[in-house]
Amino acid sequence: MIVDSPPAPTRRRALARIGTVLCWSAVAPTALWATVRLAGLDRGPLVQALAFTPYVAGWSVLALGLALALRRWWPAAIAALTAVALLGAVAPRALDSPQPAAAGPTVRLLTANLLAGSADARTLVELVRQHHVDVLTVQEFTPEAQADLDRFGLDQLLPHRQLNPQVGTPGSGLYSRWPISEGGIRQNRGGWGFSQAYGTLAVPGAPPVRVESAHPSAPYALDQVGSWRTDLTAQPPATPNGGLRILAGDFNATLDHSPLRALLRTGYVDAADATGEGLTGTWGPYDGDLIPPVTIDHVLVDRRIAVREVRVLALPKTDHRPVLTTLTLPTR
């Protein structure tokens, strides 16, 4: 028995429908993602997802190329708008920004999450020594980590300190080459109870600068998203008409999360974003997890402070990468 194949027009229509469905399947999710990102609708499971927005921005270009190749003009139009929106949000992080004309002393600040104190203390002290670090902020700082850091010489390199070592992940620390005054500990309300050490540094030739080791709650589960948002909202705002402030640490948020962007609008600049390093990952696969790198460790500085350089370094036995920032403070 011979079965005739479908007529050529029928086959073409079927292939056309498949092409249209394929295009919309590629374009629609990225368009929805762009809507959520631009509208600041980071709620529930979308909070974790939005950390990967730079990857979706790249996919949006591929979706546009697919729609154009298949000549599906409506999907192509939506894809073009989506790609422009996502790339407009993400691409500036790879570009340098103009810096204020600060002419005061140079400060090299390093921040590192120690993963419940398990990070390699010898390597961290060597990073401080090699890069002539003036200020160090640490998160997930334990009594054992404190002892190990001093055993390898941190007490000689950075003798001034405001510390809150704790077993597990809540601990925080601030080390400095210069004297620290008005020190204290901020207690976050999130489920992990992360603390934040802070103090005012007396840097010769510059106004006093308040530095804080930031560590808001992580949105690791749906019931923690509220704590995450509360902790980020409670971070000290910049004081454009007052003293200088620097927040440095593990924010558990990227520049695609609306609470962090709101904090920046108070008068901070993200140092990595300002120097074209804003897409360099700081957390993800570094302890073996199969997670694409995302940028959740930040140094936020007062807009009057010039950012000269940002480098993301390597530190064994932690899932984070330390962020080294070179800053120029204004003069008195």
Secondary structure as UniProt FT lines:
FT   HELIX           8..39
FT   TURN            44..45
FT   HELIX           46..50
FT   TURN            51..52
FT   HELIX           53..69
FT   TURN            70..71
FT   HELIX           73..90
FT   HELIX           91..94
FT   STRAND          106..113
FT   TURN            115..118
FT   HELIX           121..130
FT   TURN            131..132
FT   STRAND          135..139
FT   HELIX           143..151
FT   TURN            152..153
FT   HELIX           154..157
FT   STRAND          160..164
FT   STRAND          172..176
FT   STRAND          180..187
FT   TURN            191..192
FT   STRAND          195..201
FT   TURN            204..205
FT   STRAND          209..214
FT   HELIX           222..224
FT   HELIX           225..233
FT   TURN            240..241
FT   STRAND          244..250
FT   TURN            255..256
FT   HELIX           258..264
FT   TURN            265..267
FT   STRAND          268..270
FT   HELIX           271..274
FT   TURN            278..279
FT   HELIX           285..287
FT   STRAND          297..302
FT   TURN            303..304
FT   STRAND          306..312
FT   TURN            316..317
FT   STRAND          323..328
//
